[in-house]
Amino acid sequence: MACLKLGSRADVFRKQGQEWYCTSGLPSDITVVVGEQSFHLHKFPLLSKSGLLEKRIREKIDKGDDNCTIDLSDIPGGAKAFELAAKFCYGVKFEMTASNVVHLRCAADYLEMTEEISEENLIAQTEYFLTQTVLRSWKDSVKALQTCDNVLEVAERLQIVKRCVDSIATRSCSDPDLFGWPVAQYGGPMQSPGGSLLWNGISTGARPRNSSPDWWYDDVSCLSLPLYKKLISAMEYRGISQEIIVGSLNHYAKRRLPGLNRRKSISDVSNCLSVTSLTSIPSEDDQKYLLEEIDRLLPFQRGVTSCKLLFGLLRTAIFLKASPSCMSNLERRIGMQLDKASLEDLLIPNVSDSVETLYDVDCVQRIVDHFMAMDQETGGASPGIGEDGQMLASPYLMPTTMVAKLIDGYLAEVAPDMNLKLPKFRCLAAAIPDYARPIDDGLYRAIDIYLKAHPHLSESEKEELCRVMDCQKLSLEACTHAAQNERLPLRIIVQVLFFEQLQLRSSIAECLMISEPLDGVGGGGVSRQLGGLHVSGEHHRGAGWPLAARENQTLREGMDSMKQRVFELEKECSAMREDIERLGRSRSAGKSRFPFALTAKPVCSTKDKEAAPETSKSKSKSKAVATGSEDKLAVVKGGAASDGALQLKHRKHKMNLSAC
C-alpha cells in the first residue's frame, strides 16, 4: 500500500486513558474534546493551520472565557482523524495511506485547513496524495472507497466517492496485469528464461497471472451495499457485460447471505466461513434488505442469471419472508428460463405454517404459469407444421418439452406426500399443454405413484386424475404395465388395452408392408441386385424365410385373439351399464324380484372352444352359471351400487380369463 510521509518532528503525543497530552515542555492552554477523548494542546500550532479553530478560539477570547475548551465531537473521522490533523499542525511525523486519507481529507475540510490559512496545508496534501497515488492504484482505490462508509455524506460532497468509483469501474474493464507492472513492447510483461517477470531487466521471482473477467469480484465484495450499488451502476454505464455484473452480484450475495451457501462443497463453505469470520453475520432484517436490493440490481433478461442463483435467492427470500414483490420478481425470472432448471432446483422446502406439504408446490405452480405465459407471448405455443405435415422443429428440443419432462419428474417426486391434495397435483400436471409431451410415460409414472400413496381416492377421483394422461402416448412397456395395474380405473385399463392393440396392429402392418414385396418375388428366374451383386430370389429368401412367415402368422393370430378379448370386455361393460340402469328403475318402482340376470361368458379363443370336449363345455357352463348366480346375489345384497357392480364384474372377468 502506497503512503506519503509528512512532518519531521518526533512524536510528542502521549495517551493516558482517554486523555491526550503534548509533551513539548510547555503547559497546554486549550482542550479539544472529541467524543469521549480530550486533547490537551496549544493554541498557536492550531491557529496557524485551522481556520475553524481560529474562529472558536477568538470567540472564547472575546467572551473572556478563561476555560478554553472546544467541543469538536462532530468532526468527520472522529478522534483518530483529529489526532492525525493535530500531528500535522505540530509537524509530527506520520504516514498518510489509502486507509486514512479519506478521513483526513474530510477532517481537513471540517477544520478549514485551506491554503489561505497556510501554504501546503492539509487539504492540499490530502488532495495531492488522493489524486496522484490512490486513484491510480486498484487496491488503494478500493481501500479508500471502503473507508468512505463512516463519512459518506461529506465524502460524497467532496466528490471522493465518485472519483473512487470511477477509478474502480474504469480499471475493472481492463487487464489486471497492466496494474503495477510495465508493459513490454510485444504486448505483455517481459519474462526471464525461467518464466518469472522482469522489472527493468531484473528478475522479480513473480510468476505471470492468467487474468479472467472475474478477477475483481472478491476485492469489491468488501464494500458496503450503498457503495457497491454505486459501483455497479457506474459499471453498467460504462458498458460492462451483464454476465460479468451478474457474476459479481452472485459473489457479493454469497459473501453476505449465509443461506446461499447451504448446497456448496466443503471447500467452498470453509472459504466462506473464513471470510465471514472476519465480519459479523448480518441480522435477518439486513439480509432481507440486501436480498431485495440484489433483486433490483439483477438484469431482467433471459439466460443472463443462472437458475441456481435465482432458486437460491428465492429459497432465501421465502425463509426471510421477503416482500411479495421481491418473491414475485424472482419467480418471474425463473419462469423465463425454467427449461434450464434441474429437478433439484424445484425441490423448494415448504416453510409456511398454513400448508402441510413437504415441498412448496404452489410456488412451482406459479413458476410454471409464468413460463407458459412467456412461451405464448414469444410465439412458442406449439411446434410449426410444414406443408408435408411434418414438424418443422423436433419436439424433443423445444423448451416446453424440456419443462414437461422436468415437471413430470417433479410430480413423481412430490406424489408420495400424503398431504398433497388431488386438485393441486392435477392442476400442476395439466399446466403443461399436450403438445409438450411427445410421450406420457413420465406422467403415467407420477400418477401411478400418487395413486399408490393415496389409496383412499374414489373411482371418480381416479378417473378425473387419469384424464390428464393421453393413453395413446404411452409406450408399449407403459401399456403393458398399465394393463396389469389394479390401481387404475377399469375404464382407463380398457382404453390402454384398446390403444395397445392399435399399436400392435400398426407394427404388424409395417412388418407386412415390408414383407409384401418379398412375397411377390418369383422363382429362380427373377433376380435382384443388392449392393452391386446379383442374388436370386430363392437365395434371398434363404432358410430363415419360413420362420419369418410363421412369426407373422403368429402375430396375426395373437392380434385376432386380443381383438376378440377387447370386444368381449366392451360387451361386458355395456351389459353392466344396462344392468345398473335396470336395477335403478326396479328399486324406484319398489319391486322385490330380480329383473335382470348376470351372465358370465368366459373369453376364450375360437380354436380353444372347438378343441375342448363336450364334457368340459358342460362343466364350464354349469360353473359359470353358478358363479353368475353367486355374483348376482352378492350384488343384490350389497345394494347393487354402481362402483361395487363394476368392481365385481371386473373380478369375475379376471376369473373367466384365467379359466380360459
N, C-alpha and C positions, 0 to 999 in steps of 0.2 A: 504494500500500500504506500502510495506516494505521500510525502509530508513536506512541510515548509517550516523551517526553524526560525523563530522570532525571538527577539530580546538578546541581551548579552550579560546581564547580571545573574548572579547565583540566586537560587530560590530562597526568599526571605519569609515565606508564608509558613506558619505553623498552625496546626489544628489541635484544639483541646476540647473534646466533646463536640458540641455544636458551635463552638466559638473559634473564629479565625483571627490570628494576630500577625502583624507585620513586624518582624524582629530587625528593624533597621537602626535601632538605637534611639529613636525619637518616640515620645509618647503619642498615641493616636488621638486625633481631635475630631473624628467623625465615625459614626457607627452606621453601617448599612445592613438592614435586615432584609433577608431573602428567605421567605418561608420560615422554617424553624432554625435557620442558621444566621449567625451575626458575624459581620466582618468589621474589625476594629482597624481603621485605616487612617490615612492622612488626606487633608483636603487638596493640597496643591497638585499631587500627581493626578488626582481625579479631575480637578478643574481644567487641567491642561489638555485633557483628551475628550471629555464628555460634555456635550452641551446641556444635556438633561440635568446632570449632577451640578453643573454650574448654576442653573436656574434654581434648583432646590436649595442649594447652599445659600444663595443670595436671599431667597425668601426667608430662610431661617435667620440670617443676619439682620435683615430689615425688621423682623419681628422682635429682635432682641432675645431670641431663644438661645440660652447657653447650652442646652442639651441638644447637640446637633445629631439627631437620629433620623435617618431617611429610610422609609419603607419602599422596597422595590420587589415586593412579592410577585408582582405580575410581569416580571421580566421574562421574555421567551427563553426557554432553555433552563430556567431555574437557577439554583445556586451554583451548579457546575459551570454554566455559561458565564455567570458573573465572576466566578473565580478566575477564569481564563482572561476575561476582559480586564480585571483588576491587575493581573500579572502583566498584561500588555501595557497598561498605564504606568506600571513601575519599571518596565523594561526587563522583566524577569524572563529567563529562558523557558520556552515551552514549544511544543510541536503542534502545528496545525495539520490535521489529517482530514480524510473524507468522512470520518466518524464525527468530527466536531465542527467542521467548517460551516454547516448549515445553522447550527445553534449559535455559533459565534457571529455569523452574518446577521441573524435576526436580533441577537442581543446588541450588536453594534448599531443597528438601525434604531432600536429602542432607546439606547443611551445617546443617540445623536452624535456618534463619533465620526464626524464628517471632515472633509478636507478644509473647511472653513475654520474649524477649531484647531486642527494641527495637520501638518503635511504627513503623508504616508500613514494616515490614521487606519483604524481597524476596518472600516468599511472598504477602503481601497485595497487593503491587504487581503481580505477575505474574497473580494470580487476577483482579484487577480488570480489567486490560487484556485478558485472555483472554475474560472473560465479557461485558464491556461493549463491546468493539470487535471482536475477532477473530471470535467466534462469530456476530456479527450481519452479517458480510460473507461472500459466497460465495467469492470468491477468497482471502480471508485464511483462511477455514476449510479450504479445500483445501490451501493452503500450509502451514498449521500441522499438518494431518494428515500431509502428506508428510514433515515433519521428525520424525515420531514413530518412524521406522524404527530409528534408532540407539539410541533409549531406549525401545523398545517395551514392555518389561516394566514399567518404572517408570511410563510414561505410561498404561498400562492400569490399574495400581494406583491412580493418581491420577484415574482416570475422564476423562483428557484425550481418549483415543481415542474413547470412547463419545460424549462431548459433541460432538466434531468430526464424527463420523459422523452423529449425529442431526441436526446443523445442516445438513449437506450433503444428507442424504436428504430432509429437510423442504423445502428450497429447490429441489431437483430436480423436485419435483411442482408448483412454482409457475411463474409467468411471469417470465422473467429481466428483463423491462422494469421490474418492481417493485423491483429491487435497485439502489439508488443514485440513483433518480430519483423525484421526488414524484408522487403520483397525483392527476390532475385531478378536478374534480367530475363530469365526464362519463365517467369510467371509463378514461382514458388520459392519458399525458403531454401537457401543453399544448404547442402548436406555434405558431410565428410564421407570418405570411402566406407567408414564403419556404419553410416546411417544416421549419425547424430546431426543436430542442427548447428550451423556455423554462425557466429557473430563476428563480422569483420575478419573472417578467415580463421577464427579461433573456435575450436570445438567446445560446445557448451555441455555436451553429455545428454541433452534433452532429445527425446525422440519426436518425430513429426506425428501429429494427430490427424486422424481421419474425421473431418468435420461432418456433421449431419444437421438437417434443419431443426432438430430439437435440442441443440446443444445449450440453448439459453433457458430451457424450461425450469430447471432446478434453481437457477440464480434468481429469477423473478418470482418464484413461488414464496419467497420470504417476505414479499411486500404485503402490506395490509390491503384489505378489499377496496377501499376508496382509491388508493394509489394504483392498484392492479387494474381497476376498471379504466382509469385514465390512460394507462399504458396500452391496454387492449384497443381502446378507441383510437389512439394515435397510430397503432399498427394497422388497423383496418383502413385508416385514412391514407396510409402510405401504400396500400395495395397488397399487403401480405395475404397469401392464400388462406382460404377459410379452413383448409385441413390443418395447417400449422397452428392457427389460432385455437381450433378445437382441441388439438393435442396439448397446447398449453393449458387450456381450461380443464382438461382431464387431469393433467398432472397437478394443477393447483387444487382441484377438488379432492383428489385422493390424499393430498397432504393435510387437509383440514376437515374432511368428513370421514370419521373412522368407519362408518357403515359401508363405504365403498370398497374397503379392503378385506371384507369377510371371505371372499372367494379367491383371494390371491395365494400364490405359493408361499412356502415358509420363508424363503429368502427375501421375497418382496415385503412380506409382513415384518420381518426383522428390520429391513431398511426403514420402513415407515415408523416402526417403534423407536428406532434410533433418532429419527427426525423429530417425532412428536415428543420425545422425552426432553428435548431442549426447550420446548414451549408447552404451556399448559393446554390441555384439550378444551376447546371452546364449549360453552354451555349449549343446551338444546335450542334455546332461542337464537343464539348466534349462528348455530348450524342451520337452523331454518331460514334465517335471513340470508346466509351465504348461499344456500341452495336455490332460493328464489332469485337471487341476483345472477347466479350462473345460468339459470334457465333463461333469463332475459338476454344474457350475452351470447348464448348459443345461436348459431345461424339457423334459420328456419328453412332448411334446404335438404332435400332427399340425398342420402348417401354420404353426407359430409361427416356427420356424427355417428359413431359406431353404436350398434344396438346394445352391446354390453354396457357401455357408458350410460345410455338412456335408461335401460332397465335398472341399472344400479342407482341412478338418481331417482327413479320412480319408487323403488323399494324404500330408499331413504326418506323420500317425501311422504310416503304412506306412514312410515314409522314415526317421523317427526310431526305428523299431522300438519303438513304444509297447507298453504291456501288452495282452495279448489281450482283457481285459475292456473296455478303452477302445475298441479297434477294433471289438469286437462291439457295443458300445453305439452307436457311430456308424453301423455297418451297419444296425442295427435302426431307428435314427432315420430313415435314408434309406429303408429299406423301407416305413416307414409312409406316406411321401409320394412314392413312386417315380414316380407319374403326373405329378408336377410337374417332373421332371428333364428334361434335354436330352441329346442324343446326345454332345455334347462332355463333359458331366459324367461319363458312363460310361467314357470312354476313360482308364482309370487305368493308367499305365505299370507294368510289372512289374519290381520291383527285387529279386525273390527270386533266389537263386543256384541253387535246385533246379529251377525252371521256366524253360523256354526261350522261352515265348511272349512276344510283344511287349507285349500288354496282359494285365492281371490278370483273366482270365475267371472264375477261382474266386471272386473277391470279388464280381463281378457275379452269379454264380450264388447266392451266399448272400443277397445283397440281394433278388433275385427271390423266393427261398424265404421270406424274411421278409414280403415284400409279399403273397404268396399266402396265407400263414398268417394274416396280419392281415385279408385280404379274406374269408376263410372265417369268421373269428371275428365279423366285423361283419355277416355275413349277405349279403355281396355275391358269393356263389358263382356265380350265374347271373341273367340278367335275368328279371323276372317275366313270366308269360304270362297274359293275360286270358281271359275266358270265350269270346271270339270267336276265340281262337287268335293274337291279335296281341300283340307285345311291349309291355309297359307303359312301358318306357323305351327310348330309342333306343340301340342298341349302340355307336354311334359316340361317344356321350357318356359311356360307362362308363369308370371309371378303369382297369379291366383291359384294355379295348380300347386305351386310350392307352399302357399299358405294353406291350401286344403289339406295337403299331406301333414303339415305342421299341426293344424287344428285336430285332425283325426288322431294323431299321436297324443295330443294334449287331452282329448276326450278319453282315450284309453287310460291315461294316467290318473285322471280325476274320477273315473267311473266307479272305482271301489268305495268311494266316500259314501257312507250311509246317509249322511245329511244332505247330499246333493239332490235337490228336487228334480222331478221329471221335467217340468216346464223349462227350467233353466238349462238342463242338459240338452233337451230337444231344440231350444231356441239357438244355442250355440252351434249345434250340428246343422241346423237349417240356415244359418247365416251365410254359409258357403253355397254359391249357386251350383246347379247341376253340371254345367259345362266345365267347372273347375276340377271335377273328379273324373278322370278317364276310367278309373276302376274304383269300386266301392268296397274293396276288401278291408281297408283300414277302418272305414266307418262301421262295417259289419263287426269287426273285432271289438270296437269300442262299445257297440250296442250289446254284444254278447256279454262283455264284462259287466256292463251296467245291469243287465237282466239277472246275471248270476249273483250280483251283490244286492239286488233288490227283489227278492222272491215274492214279496207281498203285492206286487203290481197285478192289477186285474187284466183280464183278457183284452178289454177295450183299450186300456192304457198301453199294453204291449203293442197292439196294432197301431195305435197312434204314434208310438215311438218308431216302429219299423217303417212307417210311411216315408220318413226322410231318406230311406235307403232304396236304391233302384236295384231290384233283383236282376235286371238284365245286365248290369255292370259287374256282377260277381264273376270271379274266375271259376274254372272248373273245380279247383280244390276247395274254394269257399262254398260253392254249390253243394259239393259232396258233404261238407261239414254241416251246412245249414239243413240239408235234408234229414240228417240224423239228430238235429238239435231239438231236444224236447222243450227247451225254454222258449222257443219261438212259437207264435200263434199258428194254428193249423192253416189258416188262410195263407200266411206267408210261406209255409212249407210247400203248399200246393203250387204257389207261384214259382218257388225255386225249382221244384221238380219240372214244371212246365218249361221254364226257360232253360233248364239244364238239357232237356230233350231237344229244344231248338238248337242249342249249341252243338249237341251230338249230331243232329241232322245236318247242320251246316258243315261240320267236319267230315261227315261221311260223303256229303255232296261234293266237297272239294276232292276227296280221295277218288270218287267215281269220275269226276271230270278229268283227273289226271290219268286214270286207268282206261277211260274210253278210247283214246287214240291207240293205246296198246292193244285193245280188243279188236280194233278194226284192221290190224296188220294181217296180211295174207300169209301164205305158206312160205316155203323156202325160196320161191321165185322173187319175192319182194325183199328188197334190202334198203337200208338207210345208212347215211353217212354220219358217223359220230366221231367228232374230233379228227376228221380227215381220214378215218378208216372205214371201209365198207364192212358192215356187220349184218348178217341175215336176220330175218325176223325170228326164226326158231332159236338162233343163238342168243338173240336179245332177250327172249322170254326166259330161257335158261331153266335150271332146276327149281329156282325159287318162285316161278310164276304160279304153280298150283297152290303153294302155301299162301301167296297174296290173295288169290281168288277165294280160298277158304276163309281167310280173315275178313274179307269184305262181306262174304255171306254171313259170317257170324255177327258182324256189326249190324247188318240189315235185320237179322232175326232179333238181336238184342234191342234194337230201336223199336221194332214192331211190338215186342213184349212190353217195353217200357211205355210205349204209347197206349197200349191196352190198359195198363195199370193206371196211368193218369186219367184215362177215360172213365175207368171204374171209380176212381176217387172223386171225380167231378160228379158222377152219377149218385154216389153215396151222399155227397154234400147237398145236392139238390133234394134228395129224398129226406134227409134230415131236416132241411128247412121246411118242407111241406108238412112233415110230422109235427114240428113245433107249432106251425100255424094251426093245424087241426086241433092239437091239444089245447091251444088258447081258446079257440072257438067253443070247444066242448066244455071247458071249465066255466066259460062265461054263461053257457046255457044251463049249467047245473046238472049235467048228465054224469052218471056214475059209471057207465060202461066204458069200454076202451074202444074208441072209434078208429084206432089205427093199429097196425101190426108192423113191427120192425122185422125186416128180413135181412139175414146176413148171408151175403154171397161171397164165397171165397174168390179171390182174384188169382187165377192161375192161367197159364198159357194154354193154347188150344191143343198142342201136342201132348201136354201132360194129362189133359182131360181124356183124350182118346186112348191113351196108353193105360189109364187106370182101369182096373176090373170093376164089374158091376157091384160086387160086394162092397168095395171101398167107397163107391159113389153113394150107396145107400147108407153106409155108416156115417160118411161125412155129412150127408144131408140131414140125418136124424140128429147128429151132433150140432149142426148149425141151427136146426130148429130149436133144440133145447137151449142152446146159448142165446138165441134170439128171444125166447120166452123169458129166460132169466134176466136179460138186459132190459126187456120191456117192463118187467115187474119192478126192477130197480129204478128205472126212470119214473114210473108212476109213484112209487113210494117216496122218492126223493122230491116230489113236487114238480118233476119234469121241467126244471129250469133250463133256460137256453144254454148257458155255459156248461151245465152238467151234461146235457144231452150231447153237446159237441165233443166233450172230453170222453164220454162213454163210447160214442161211435168211433172216435179215434183209436181207443184201446181195442175195441172189437175188430177194427180193420187191421191192426197190427197182428192180432191173433190169427186172423184169416191168412194174412201174408205169410206168417211163419208156418201155418198148416200147409200152404202151397209149396 
